[in-house]
Amino acid sequence: MWKVLLFLLPRLLPRPRPLKPPPAWVREAPFLHTPLRLDLPYYPARGEGGVVLIPWDRYAEEAEELLEGL
């Protein structure tokens, strides 16, 4: 009987899971910072160090259209 318990006990206890990094779209990627270009429109956003400029792209346009429709 105790042999069965010794076999089942490790399987019944919760296993510690390794911490996974957040998905790539959440992680900061400092190597992706590109220089500002004069031919692109930008919008200001609140960042860790203050205001940051985000390029206005197709995703931002779709998000604005969805928000206007609410």
BELQUI-V909349 format. One record per pair of residues at least 24 apart in sequence whose ideal C-beta (glycine too) atoms are under 10 Angstrom apart, sorted by the first residue. I is the first residue (numbers start at 1). J is the second residue. D is the distance in whole Angstrom. If there is no record, write none. Layout:
# BELQUI-V909349
((I | J | D) (I | J | D))
This chain:
# BELQUI-V909349
none
